[in-house]
Amino acid sequence: MPEGPVPAASVAPVARLHVVRPGALTTVQDAGRPGRAHLGVGRSGVLDGPAARLANRLLGNAPGAAVLEATATGCAVRPDAPVVAVVGGAGCRVTVDGRPVAWGVPVRVPAGAVLDVGPAVTGLRSCLAFAGGLEPEAVLGSRSADLLSGLGPAPLREGDVLPLGTPTPGGPPPIGPVPWPGAPAELVLPVHLGPRDAWFTEASLRILLTADYRVSSRSNRIGLRTDGPALERSRTGAVAELPSEGVVLGAIQVPPDGRPVVFLNDHPTTGGYPVVGVVPEAALAAAGQAVPGTRLRFVRAWA
């Protein structure tokens, strides 16, 4: 006897998130699209990788499951089915239908209730993870929004609806207290000099590795911009023009105003300004949480 269609009543509904308040900038992010720079496709992905991985671990998700990254002002969402969520990253007030709930641990959000993530109190970017992960359509193997190229889902708008994946059977695993990294009061970034450090004077290199900078309010997911002393080039005139060349995550590019820019996850894959050094990837999560005005120092990386 041939099988007939599965009765509608036996098909489990797919949970979805309805965006109530998108905040200043909230995007879907996962581990990104590494390894495609030769195609002109940047990495993108969540800026605070350790926070996203920890939130997913608390929910029993895969480490690279997609999350929401909310910048500065938080956001609010309403699931149409019961979900379990974790809010981590930047410290903030979290409520469910107006009632305070715990930050940094799994909380249950009933169907139709509003999960509201308030403005960041410490740090800059909140991470909202949900059991099963977010599952908008993947583009080139990732669900991340790339603000520079426009790949992936657009930044959240009021009324958007996002599908959720299937949670791990049995619910979140039993995990005791976990340490969440704090936002940096002072940002210290190790630097491997090169490939174009010879384009700058010796005095400029000393300034880079000894001066106090501040995180600029002009920073974004493309790059952390700095306020502070300008770096002077050793080359001028026609020899100061550099053909575009490949750039990597963490590259410190120096534009004509002389103030270093640290490339973050949505950076371009090529650039024509000289790169004085590179910050190792492991140090960049703190950069993603540094609020404008944070003191910044670059130090020589010897290893």
C-alpha positions, 0 to 999 in steps of 0.5 A: 500500500503506497504511503499517503501524505503525512497528516498536517497534525503530525508535522511539528511546527517550525518555530520562528522569531518575529522582530519587534524592535531591531535596535540600532544594528542587529544582524544574523551571524555565524562562523562566516565564510572563511577561505573565499577571499580569492573570489573577492568574498570576505569572511564576515561572521560574528565579531565576538566568536568566543561569546557566540560559541559559549552561548551555543554550547550552553544550548547544545547547538553546534559551535557555529550555529547562527545567532543574532548580533545586536549593537549597542542598543539591543533588540527585541524578538517574539517567538511563535513557539516556546524557545530556549535562549541565551543572551551573552556578549555585552552585559545588558538587562534582559526581560521576557514580557517585561519581567527580568530574567538571567543574563548569560544562562539559558532561559525559557521564552514562552510562545508569544512572549517578547524577549527584550535585550536592553542597551549594552551596559558593558561592551558593545555587542550582545549575542542572542542564541536560540536552541536549534540556531537561526536558519535563514537561507545560507549564502555561500555556506554561511548565514552571516550578514556581510555589511560591505558586500551585501551578502546574506540576510539584511540587517533586521527590520521591524516585522522581519521573521526568522526561522529557527532550527530543531533543538537538540533532543532532551534540551540544553546539556547540564552545564555549571557556571561558566566564565563570560569574558568581560568588555575591555577597560583598555584594549591591548592589541598585539601586532606582527609588523609587516608586510608594508612597515618599511613604508613608514618612518622609524619614528612612526613605528615607535609611535604605533607601538608606544602611543595611546590611541582611542577607539573611534566612534567611526568604527564598525564591523568593517574596521576599528578606527582609531583616534590618536597620533598619525603615522608618517610615511617614509615614501612620498610622491610617485613612489607612495602609490601602492597597487591594490593587494590582498588584505587579511582579517586583523590587517592594520591599514593606514589611510592618508590621514595616518590613523590606523584602521584594524580590519574586522570581519566585514573588511574588503579583500583588497586594499591600496593603502599600506598595511603596517602590521597584522593583529592575530585573530585571537585578539580581535574578539575584544576589539569587537566589544570595545566601545568608542573612547576605549583606550587602545595600545598596540604592542609588539607580538614576538611569537 
